[in-house]
Amino acid sequence: MSIRYLIWAGLALIALPLAGLGLWLATLPATPVAVASSAVPQTEVDAMLAALKPPKRARPLVAVVGLNDATETTDYLMPTGILRRADIADVVMLSTEPGPVKLYPALTVEADATIEAFDARHPKGADYVIVPAMSRDDNPAVMAWLRKQAEHGAVIIAICAGAKVAAAAGLLDDRRATTHWYYLGDLLKHHPSIRYVANRRMVVDRGVATTTGITASMPMMLALVEAIAGRDKAQTVARDLGLERWDARHDSGAFRLTRPFAAIVLGNRLAVWRQDRFVIALEPGMDEVSLALVADAWSRTYRSRVGLFAASSAAVTTRGGVRLLPDRVTAARSGERLRFAANMRPAKALDEALQDIGARYGQATAHMVAMQLEYPRPGAGS
């Protein structure tokens, strides 16, 4: 068999699946259907805030649950960071098992306790349980624990695709809900009794709240701060985050799987010879919310990875008391250092990260990342 034949056979094996991808791409819409989002009626806002009032304690207890194998970075860190800087509740980061929690697409943390230890210390359960997206929707320990917390009267707040976890536990049956645009079809297919609510970044129905994509945890947590401590407190925290507004308005039509989005993802994934490795120095007191957003955004380009480095393997404590672990122990950075200001306001940090991504990889990639984060930046919906 000649070398020329082998080369042509190899090219044919590559071309056939690529041709199939081309046909699939052709079936996708060219653009999303964006419309101007309208203000949420005040009666709806009031009802949501009333539904989020603390069910048990004057100073609520909030549990943020994580799966050790893989829990979404921003879903896990942003609610924790926002609520701790607000200082209106006691916030505990939980894991299903002992050991570190590996976040995806970046970062690793030490949880405060396991769900078993939490139950032993708080037999009456939490006031609120934050449910991030996880690598498994149907982890038996998570599902059983969520059901028990709901039975004890906790308000369940599912962030992003955390709605799939709550649904697997049976907590969204016959309820109004939303989730990340990419997982919506799968959620409704497997749980047809759910009543999807479009054009809302957050929905609350009978003790269970759900949100749209990853960045929606920011307005969701501010709404929770307002429900617990009032509008003035929420406005103070919003200014600290760099947000002008945080209401539930959303343009759901602006976020969907399109031909350009899929083409950029496929193209960036195939560019294996042009992958970048970025590092951030792990420093005490750094803002975990800003860090989560920046690391998450850059890790979703499909052209780059982000890791933390430090001179010691010991956990480093952030502004909000999160214990982060380095990916690499070294006195000097090993890789290109990512632009990151430890004290930058989170909203500005994300905007600058998207600008830098656009400058390096093109605006199409920056737009693709914003779509994954379901972030309503100019040109990506509202």
PyMOL commands that set and color helices and strands:
alter all, ss='L'
color gray80, all
select helices_A, chain A and resi 3-27+42-51+73-86+115-121+140-151+162-168+181-190+214-229+231-241+252-254+259-270+272-274+288-299+346-361+363-373
alter helices_A, ss='H'
color red, helices_A
select strands_A, chain A and resi 61-66+71-72+90-95+101-104+108-110+113-114+128-131+155-158+176-177+195-196+202-205+208-211+276-281+304-310+316-317+323-325+328-329+336-337
alter strands_A, ss='S'
color yellow, strands_A
deselect
rebuild
show_as cartoon
